[in-house]
Amino acid sequence: MQLDFVTIDVFTNRQFGGNPLAVITNAQGLSTERMQAIAAEFNLAETTFVLPPKDPAHTAEVRVFTPKAEMPFAGHPNIGTAYVLARLKGQKPRRRGRSGSGCRRHATPSGAVRPEMVRQMRIGA
């Protein structure tokens, strides 16, 4: 299985600053154990896995893993994932009060997340 992923730096305007994050954009079919192994391999503070939404009101289902365990919620991974999803759709993420969001909301184990304040982040390779 080939996985598509993006690494980004969240909460910064320069590469290699801020909080690093790996986003697996096509995680459908991965077991929890495989997700955990992938997160351990990336060895970043968090890695997110994007799955198709179970609820049509959501853009995606997102699971967040550290190298050691799954987390029900974490701020920078959800903001970074929303940014990646918007960019993959060719849209600029919106700031509060502006139209054109690429990510309406996504589901996490702790509930739905609706990111609204997203600043530009650089995508690292």
Secondary structure as GFF3:
##gff-version 3
##sequence-region A 1 125
A	DSSP	beta_strand	5	10	.	.	.	ID=ss1
A	DSSP	beta_strand	19	24	.	.	.	ID=ss2
A	DSSP	alpha_helix	32	42	.	.	.	ID=ss3
A	DSSP	beta_strand	46	51	.	.	.	ID=ss4
A	DSSP	beta_strand	60	65	.	.	.	ID=ss5
A	DSSP	beta_strand	70	71	.	.	.	ID=ss6
A	DSSP	alpha_helix	75	88	.	.	.	ID=ss7
A	DSSP	beta_strand	106	108	.	.	.	ID=ss8
A	DSSP	beta_strand	111	113	.	.	.	ID=ss9
A	DSSP	beta_strand	123	124	.	.	.	ID=ss10
###
